[in-house]
Amino acid sequence: MAQQDDVFKKIVSHAKEYGFVFQSSEIYDGLAAVYDYGQNGVELKNNIKRYWWDAMTLLHENIVGIDSAIFMHPTIWKASGHVDAFNDPLIDNRDSKKRYRADVLIEEEIAKIDDKIEKEVAKAAKRFGESFDETLYRQTNPRVAEHIKEREELHERFAKAMNDNDLEALRQIIVDRGIVCPVSGTKNWTEVRQFNLMFRTEMGSTADGAMTVYLRPETAQGIFVNYLNVQKTGRMRLPFGIAQIGKAFRNEIVARQFIFRMREFEQMEMQFFVRPGEELKWFAQWKEWRLRWHKALGLGDDKYRYHDHEKLAHYANAATDIEFRMPFGFKEVEGIHSRTDFDLSQHEKFSGKKIQYFDPELNESYTPYVIEPSIGVDRMFLSVLCSSYEEQQL
C-alpha cells in the first residue's frame, strides 16, 4: 500500500509539472478539493467527453442531448429527495479533529480483509506454480476460509446498517473493529450524524425577495424536468435517451484523493426511458454496453469490475458500479442505476403537470421507467492518467 501511495503522489506531481491539473487558486494557498485543468489536461478532458458524447448520440439513433441550466427551481430538489435525503454519514475523531465518512471507513476495513485473502492466494500461486488450482485453494484453505467468513459477517452487518440508515450501528461497527483515525491513531470517535451535501445560495435583487436556490448536485434532474420538451419536440418514441454533460457541486466534507472526489466536478449522464416492466432487461443491457465502452479504451480489461450496491438509493430498484483499479484500490468511475419512475412521478406530483408518455402501440399513457448510466469526467480523467503513467530508466 505504501508503494501504491508513493506512485499516486508521483502521478499528482506529474499532473502539475506537465500542465494537466493545477490546484485552484494556488497563489492564494489553494482552495481545498477544487482543481483547475491546465493546457494539456483540458485537451484530454475534452477528448474523454467527445468519446462519450459520440458513443451516446452518434451510435444510438434514439439518444439525443441537451444542456440544462445549473440553477433550477428549488422545488425540484424537494421533489427529487435531495433536500431531505442527500446526506453522508460523518464521524469525527476527537483527538485529530478530522472528519470521516463512516461508510468509507468500514469499506476500507472490508478492503483490508480482501487484501489478506489475495495475499494468501498470491503466495500459494507462487509456491505451487503451474499446478496451482486457485478455485480449489479458495474453497479449502483454512486461513482463506477464515478471512472469507470474517468478511461476510462484516459485510452483512454493514449492509444492514446502511439499508436501515442505522447510524449507531455504523458507529458500533467502527468501535468493534477497532478502526483508528489515520492521523491520530486513536479510536476516540464521536457519534455518527448525517450531513446534507448541497450548496445553497440566494437569487434575487433584494434580501426580502431573495429565493433560496441550490447549485445542482447532479445533472440528471435537468433531464427529467425537460423530458416532455424533448419527447414532444423530437417526436421521440420509447425507448429513447437524453444525454447531458455538465458541472455538478457537492459540499464534500471528506474530499480527498486528488481529483477523485471534489466539490466542483463534471458529469456525463444519460437517462434512458423505457416501458415499465422492461427496466431490468435494459439495466442488464446498459451494464454490458457501458463496460464494453470502458474496455475499448485499452487500459486493461483486468482493471475493471462490477460492484453491486449494498444500499439502493431511494429512487432505485437496481444499481451497480463499474470500478477501475486506481493506485489506491478499485474505485467507482461509473454508476448504472434503474431509477424506476420515481423522478418523473415526483415532478408530476410537485409541479401539478402531467408528465406521461402516450404509447401508440399499447394505446395508453403511463410514466416511463428510467435507466441511468452516469460517469464522473474527472474520475475517467484520473483513470486514464494513472494507466498511462510509466517510469522508464534512461
VEXDREN-2710 file (C-alpha; in Angstrom, 1 decimal):
% VEXDREN-2710
k/r/px/py/pz
1/MET/0.0/0.0/0.0
2/ALA/2.9/2.4/0.8
3/GLN/4.4/1.7/-2.6
4/GLN/1.0/2.5/-4.3
5/ASP/0.7/5.7/-2.3
6/ASP/4.1/6.7/-3.5
7/VAL/3.1/6.1/-7.1
8/PHE/0.0/8.1/-6.7
9/LYS/2.0/11.0/-5.2
10/LYS/4.2/10.9/-8.3
11/ILE/1.2/11.0/-10.6
12/VAL/-0.3/14.0/-8.8
13/SER/3.1/15.8/-9.1
14/HIS/3.4/14.8/-12.8
15/ALA/-0.1/16.2/-13.4
16/LYS/1.0/19.6/-12.3
17/GLU/4.5/19.6/-13.7
18/TYR/3.2/18.8/-17.2
19/GLY/0.2/21.1/-17.4
20/PHE/-2.6/18.6/-16.7
21/VAL/-4.1/19.7/-13.3
22/PHE/-3.4/22.6/-11.1
23/GLN/-4.6/23.4/-7.6
24/SER/-7.3/26.0/-7.9
25/SER/-6.3/29.5/-6.5
26/GLU/-2.8/28.2/-5.8
27/ILE/-1.2/31.6/-5.5
28/TYR/-3.6/32.2/-2.5
29/ASP/-2.6/28.9/-1.0
30/GLY/-5.3/27.0/-2.8
31/LEU/-8.9/26.0/-2.2
32/ALA/-9.4/22.5/-0.8
33/ALA/-10.8/19.9/-3.2
34/VAL/-11.1/22.3/-6.1
35/TYR/-8.8/22.0/-9.2
36/ASP/-8.2/23.7/-12.5
37/TYR/-7.3/21.8/-15.7
38/GLY/-4.2/23.0/-17.5
39/GLN/-3.4/23.3/-21.2
40/ASN/-2.8/19.5/-21.6
41/GLY/-5.4/18.5/-19.1
42/VAL/-8.2/20.3/-20.9
43/GLU/-7.4/18.6/-24.2
44/LEU/-7.5/15.2/-22.5
45/LYS/-10.7/16.1/-20.7
46/ASN/-12.4/17.2/-23.9
47/ASN/-11.3/14.0/-25.7
48/ILE/-12.9/11.9/-23.0
49/LYS/-16.1/13.9/-23.2
50/ARG/-16.2/13.7/-27.0
51/TYR/-15.6/9.9/-26.8
52/TRP/-18.6/9.5/-24.5
53/TRP/-20.8/12.0/-26.4
54/ASP/-20.3/10.4/-29.8
55/ALA/-20.8/6.9/-28.3
56/MET/-24.1/8.0/-26.9
57/THR/-25.6/10.3/-29.5
58/LEU/-24.0/9.2/-32.8
59/LEU/-24.0/5.4/-32.2
60/HIS/-27.6/5.4/-30.9
61/GLU/-30.3/6.8/-33.2
62/ASN/-32.7/7.1/-30.2
63/ILE/-30.4/9.2/-27.9
64/VAL/-30.3/13.0/-28.1
65/GLY/-28.5/15.6/-26.0
66/ILE/-29.4/18.7/-24.0
67/ASP/-27.6/21.3/-21.9
68/SER/-29.7/22.4/-18.9
69/ALA/-29.0/25.2/-16.5
70/ILE/-27.1/24.8/-13.3
71/PHE/-29.6/26.9/-11.3
72/MET/-33.1/25.3/-11.2
73/HIS/-36.3/26.0/-9.2
74/PRO/-35.7/24.9/-5.6
75/THR/-38.8/22.7/-5.5
76/ILE/-37.1/20.4/-8.0
77/TRP/-34.7/19.3/-5.2
78/LYS/-37.5/18.8/-2.8
79/ALA/-39.3/16.6/-5.4
80/SER/-36.1/14.6/-6.1
81/GLY/-35.5/13.9/-2.4
82/HIS/-32.2/15.8/-2.3
83/VAL/-33.4/18.3/0.3
84/ASP/-34.3/15.5/2.8
85/ALA/-32.2/12.6/1.8
86/PHE/-28.9/13.7/0.1
87/ASN/-26.7/13.0/3.1
88/ASP/-23.4/11.4/4.1
89/PRO/-22.9/9.6/7.5
90/LEU/-20.0/11.5/9.1
91/ILE/-17.9/10.8/12.2
92/ASP/-15.2/12.8/13.9
93/ASN/-12.0/11.8/15.7
94/ARG/-11.8/13.9/18.8
95/ASP/-8.0/13.8/19.0
96/SER/-7.1/14.7/15.4
97/LYS/-10.2/16.9/14.9
98/LYS/-10.5/15.1/11.5
99/ARG/-13.8/14.2/9.9
100/TYR/-14.5/11.0/8.0
101/ARG/-17.3/9.2/6.2
102/ALA/-18.3/6.3/8.5
103/ASP/-19.3/4.1/5.5
104/VAL/-15.9/4.7/3.8
105/LEU/-14.0/3.8/7.0
106/ILE/-15.9/0.5/7.0
107/GLU/-15.5/-0.1/3.3
108/GLU/-11.7/0.3/3.7
109/GLU/-11.8/-2.2/6.6
110/ILE/-13.5/-4.7/4.3
111/ALA/-10.9/-3.9/1.6
112/LYS/-8.2/-4.8/4.1
113/ILE/-9.7/-8.3/4.5
114/ASP/-9.9/-8.7/0.7
115/ASP/-6.2/-7.8/0.6
116/LYS/-5.4/-10.5/3.1
117/ILE/-7.3/-13.1/1.0
118/GLU/-5.5/-12.0/-2.2
119/LYS/-2.1/-12.1/-0.5
120/GLU/-2.7/-15.7/0.7
121/VAL/-3.8/-16.7/-2.8
122/ALA/-0.8/-15.0/-4.4
123/LYS/1.7/-16.7/-2.0
124/ALA/0.2/-20.1/-2.8
125/ALA/0.2/-19.4/-6.5
126/LYS/3.9/-18.6/-6.3
127/ARG/4.6/-21.7/-4.2
128/PHE/2.7/-24.3/-6.3
129/GLY/3.4/-22.8/-9.7
130/GLU/1.5/-24.1/-12.8
131/SER/-0.2/-26.8/-10.8
132/PHE/-2.0/-24.3/-8.6
133/ASP/-5.8/-24.5/-8.6
134/GLU/-6.9/-21.1/-7.3
135/THR/-10.6/-22.1/-7.1
136/LEU/-9.9/-25.2/-5.0
137/TYR/-7.5/-23.3/-2.8
138/ARG/-10.0/-20.6/-2.0
139/GLN/-12.5/-23.2/-1.1
140/THR/-10.3/-25.4/1.1
141/ASN/-7.5/-23.4/2.7
142/PRO/-8.4/-22.7/6.4
143/ARG/-6.8/-19.3/6.6
144/VAL/-8.6/-18.1/3.4
145/ALA/-11.8/-19.6/4.7
146/GLU/-11.4/-17.8/8.0
147/HIS/-10.9/-14.4/6.2
148/ILE/-13.8/-15.0/3.9
149/LYS/-16.1/-15.8/6.9
150/GLU/-14.9/-12.6/8.7
151/ARG/-15.5/-10.6/5.5
152/GLU/-19.0/-12.0/5.0
153/GLU/-20.0/-11.3/8.6
154/LEU/-18.7/-7.7/8.5
155/HIS/-20.3/-7.2/5.1
156/GLU/-23.7/-8.4/6.4
157/ARG/-23.6/-6.0/9.4
158/PHE/-22.5/-3.1/7.2
159/ALA/-25.2/-3.7/4.6
160/LYS/-27.9/-4.0/7.2
161/ALA/-26.8/-0.8/8.9
162/MET/-26.7/1.1/5.6
163/ASN/-30.1/-0.2/4.5
164/ASP/-31.7/0.6/7.9
165/ASN/-30.0/4.0/8.0
166/ASP/-28.8/3.0/11.4
167/LEU/-26.1/5.5/12.4
168/GLU/-25.5/3.9/15.8
169/ALA/-24.9/0.5/14.2
170/LEU/-22.4/2.1/11.8
171/ARG/-20.5/3.6/14.8
172/GLN/-20.6/0.3/16.6
173/ILE/-19.0/-1.5/13.7
174/ILE/-16.2/1.1/13.8
175/VAL/-15.8/0.5/17.5
176/ASP/-16.0/-3.3/17.4
177/ARG/-13.4/-3.5/14.6
178/GLY/-11.0/-1.2/16.4
179/ILE/-10.8/1.2/13.4
180/VAL/-8.4/4.0/14.2
181/CYS/-8.0/7.5/12.9
182/PRO/-5.3/7.6/10.2
183/VAL/-4.0/10.8/11.6
184/SER/-4.1/10.4/15.4
185/GLY/-4.0/6.6/15.5
186/THR/-6.7/6.7/18.2
187/LYS/-10.3/5.3/18.5
188/ASN/-11.8/8.4/20.1
189/TRP/-14.8/8.7/17.9
190/THR/-17.9/10.9/18.1
191/GLU/-21.4/9.8/17.2
192/VAL/-22.2/9.4/13.5
193/ARG/-24.5/12.1/12.1
194/GLN/-25.9/13.0/8.7
195/PHE/-24.7/16.0/6.7
196/ASN/-26.5/17.4/3.6
197/LEU/-24.2/17.8/0.7
198/MET/-25.9/20.6/-1.3
199/PHE/-24.5/24.1/-1.7
200/ARG/-27.2/26.8/-1.3
201/THR/-27.3/30.4/-2.3
202/GLU/-29.8/33.1/-2.9
203/MET/-31.3/34.5/-6.1
204/GLY/-33.0/37.9/-6.2
205/SER/-32.3/41.6/-6.1
206/THR/-33.3/42.3/-2.5
207/ALA/-32.8/40.4/0.7
208/ASP/-36.5/40.2/1.4
209/GLY/-37.3/39.0/-2.1
210/ALA/-34.5/36.5/-2.4
211/MET/-35.2/32.9/-3.2
212/THR/-33.1/30.1/-1.8
213/VAL/-31.6/28.1/-4.7
214/TYR/-29.1/25.3/-4.9
215/LEU/-26.1/24.5/-7.0
216/ARG/-27.2/21.3/-8.6
217/PRO/-25.7/18.2/-7.0
218/GLU/-26.3/16.1/-10.2
219/THR/-27.2/16.9/-13.8
220/ALA/-29.9/14.2/-14.0
221/GLN/-32.8/16.5/-12.8
222/GLY/-32.2/18.9/-15.6
223/ILE/-33.0/16.0/-18.0
224/PHE/-36.1/14.9/-16.1
225/VAL/-37.7/18.3/-16.0
226/ASN/-37.1/18.7/-19.7
227/TYR/-38.4/15.2/-20.5
228/LEU/-41.7/16.3/-22.1
229/ASN/-40.0/19.2/-24.0
230/VAL/-37.6/16.8/-25.7
231/GLN/-40.1/14.0/-26.2
232/LYS/-42.7/16.2/-27.9
233/THR/-40.4/18.4/-29.9
234/GLY/-38.2/15.5/-31.0
235/ARG/-41.2/13.2/-31.6
236/MET/-39.3/10.6/-29.6
237/ARG/-40.7/7.1/-29.1
238/LEU/-39.8/4.7/-26.3
239/PRO/-37.2/3.5/-25.7
240/PHE/-35.2/6.7/-26.0
241/GLY/-32.5/8.5/-24.1
242/ILE/-31.4/12.1/-23.2
243/ALA/-27.7/12.7/-22.6
244/GLN/-26.0/15.6/-20.9
245/ILE/-22.5/16.7/-19.9
246/GLY/-22.3/19.4/-17.2
247/LYS/-20.9/20.6/-13.9
248/ALA/-22.3/19.5/-10.5
249/PHE/-21.5/20.6/-7.0
250/ARG/-21.4/18.8/-3.7
251/ASN/-20.1/20.1/-0.3
252/GLU/-17.9/17.0/0.3
253/ILE/-16.6/17.1/3.8
254/VAL/-14.2/14.2/3.2
255/ALA/-12.9/15.3/-0.2
256/ARG/-9.6/13.6/-1.0
257/GLN/-7.5/11.5/-3.4
258/PHE/-6.8/14.4/-5.8
259/ILE/-9.5/14.8/-8.4
260/PHE/-11.3/11.6/-7.5
261/ARG/-13.6/13.4/-5.0
262/MET/-14.1/17.1/-5.5
263/ARG/-16.6/19.8/-4.6
264/GLU/-16.9/21.0/-8.2
265/PHE/-16.9/18.3/-10.8
266/GLU/-18.3/17.3/-14.2
267/GLN/-20.7/14.5/-15.0
268/MET/-21.7/12.7/-18.2
269/GLU/-25.2/11.3/-17.6
270/MET/-27.8/9.7/-19.8
271/GLN/-31.4/8.9/-18.8
272/PHE/-32.9/6.1/-20.9
273/PHE/-36.7/6.0/-20.8
274/VAL/-38.3/2.6/-21.2
275/ARG/-41.7/0.8/-20.7
276/PRO/-42.5/-0.2/-17.1
277/GLY/-41.6/-3.8/-16.6
278/GLU/-38.8/-3.7/-19.1
279/GLU/-36.4/-1.7/-17.0
280/LEU/-34.3/-4.7/-15.6
281/LYS/-33.8/-6.0/-19.1
282/TRP/-32.5/-2.6/-20.2
283/PHE/-30.5/-2.3/-17.0
284/ALA/-28.6/-5.5/-17.8
285/GLN/-28.1/-4.3/-21.4
286/TRP/-26.6/-1.0/-20.4
287/LYS/-24.3/-2.7/-17.9
288/GLU/-22.9/-4.7/-20.7
289/TRP/-22.6/-1.8/-23.2
290/ARG/-21.0/0.5/-20.7
291/LEU/-18.3/-2.0/-19.6
292/ARG/-17.5/-2.6/-23.2
293/TRP/-17.1/1.1/-23.8
294/HIS/-14.6/1.4/-20.9
295/LYS/-12.6/-1.7/-22.0
296/ALA/-12.4/-0.2/-25.6
297/LEU/-10.1/2.4/-24.2
298/GLY/-7.4/-0.2/-23.9
299/LEU/-6.4/0.5/-20.4
300/GLY/-6.6/-3.2/-19.5
301/ASP/-9.6/-5.4/-19.1
302/ASP/-8.4/-6.7/-15.7
303/LYS/-8.6/-3.2/-14.3
304/TYR/-12.4/-3.2/-14.4
305/ARG/-15.1/-4.9/-12.3
306/TYR/-18.7/-4.6/-11.3
307/HIS/-19.7/-3.7/-7.8
308/ASP/-23.4/-4.1/-6.9
309/HIS/-24.7/-1.5/-4.4
310/GLU/-25.3/-2.6/-0.8
311/LYS/-27.8/0.2/-0.2
312/LEU/-30.0/1.3/-3.0
313/ALA/-30.8/4.9/-3.4
314/HIS/-34.4/5.9/-2.6
315/TYR/-35.2/6.1/-6.3
316/ALA/-33.6/2.8/-7.5
317/ASN/-34.6/-0.9/-7.8
318/ALA/-31.2/-1.9/-9.1
319/ALA/-27.8/-0.4/-9.1
320/THR/-24.2/-1.3/-9.9
321/ASP/-20.9/0.5/-10.3
322/ILE/-18.2/0.0/-12.8
323/GLU/-15.0/0.2/-10.8
324/PHE/-11.5/0.9/-12.0
325/ARG/-8.3/-0.2/-10.3
326/MET/-6.7/3.1/-9.2
327/PRO/-3.3/3.2/-7.4
328/PHE/-5.4/3.4/-4.2
329/GLY/-7.6/0.4/-5.0
330/PHE/-10.8/-0.3/-7.0
331/LYS/-13.0/2.8/-7.1
332/GLU/-16.2/3.7/-8.9
333/VAL/-15.9/5.5/-12.2
334/GLU/-19.4/4.9/-13.5
335/GLY/-22.7/4.2/-11.8
336/ILE/-25.6/2.4/-13.6
337/HIS/-29.0/2.7/-11.9
338/SER/-32.5/1.6/-12.6
339/ARG/-34.3/4.7/-11.3
340/THR/-37.9/3.3/-11.8
341/ASP/-40.4/6.0/-12.4
342/PHE/-39.5/7.9/-9.2
343/ASP/-38.2/11.1/-10.7
344/LEU/-40.9/11.7/-13.3
345/SER/-43.6/10.8/-10.8
346/GLN/-42.3/13.1/-8.2
347/HIS/-42.0/16.0/-10.6
348/GLU/-45.6/15.3/-11.8
349/LYS/-46.7/15.4/-8.1
350/PHE/-44.9/18.5/-7.1
351/SER/-45.4/20.5/-10.3
352/GLY/-49.0/19.6/-10.9
353/LYS/-48.2/18.9/-14.5
354/LYS/-48.9/15.7/-16.3
355/ILE/-45.6/14.0/-17.3
356/GLN/-46.5/10.8/-19.1
357/TYR/-45.9/9.1/-22.4
358/PHE/-48.7/8.0/-24.7
359/ASP/-47.7/4.7/-26.2
360/PRO/-49.3/4.2/-29.6
361/GLU/-48.7/0.5/-29.6
362/LEU/-50.4/-0.1/-26.3
363/ASN/-52.9/2.8/-26.8
364/GLU/-52.3/4.0/-23.2
365/SER/-50.5/6.6/-21.2
366/TYR/-48.0/5.8/-18.5
367/THR/-45.0/7.2/-16.7
368/PRO/-41.8/5.7/-18.2
369/TYR/-39.1/3.9/-16.1
370/VAL/-35.5/5.1/-16.4
371/ILE/-32.1/3.5/-16.7
372/GLU/-29.2/5.9/-15.9
373/PRO/-25.5/5.4/-16.8
374/SER/-23.6/8.2/-15.0
375/ILE/-19.9/8.9/-15.3
376/GLY/-17.6/11.3/-13.4
377/VAL/-15.5/13.0/-16.1
378/ASP/-12.8/13.8/-13.6
379/ARG/-12.6/10.1/-12.4
380/MET/-12.4/9.0/-16.0
381/PHE/-9.6/11.5/-16.5
382/LEU/-7.8/10.1/-13.4
383/SER/-8.1/6.5/-14.6
384/VAL/-6.6/7.4/-18.0
385/LEU/-3.8/9.4/-16.3
386/CYS/-3.0/6.6/-13.8
387/SER/-3.0/3.9/-16.5
388/SER/-0.7/6.0/-18.8
389/TYR/1.8/6.8/-16.2
390/GLU/5.0/4.8/-16.6
391/GLU/8.5/5.3/-15.2
392/GLN/11.4/4.5/-17.6
393/GLN/15.1/4.2/-16.9
394/LEU/17.2/6.3/-19.3
END
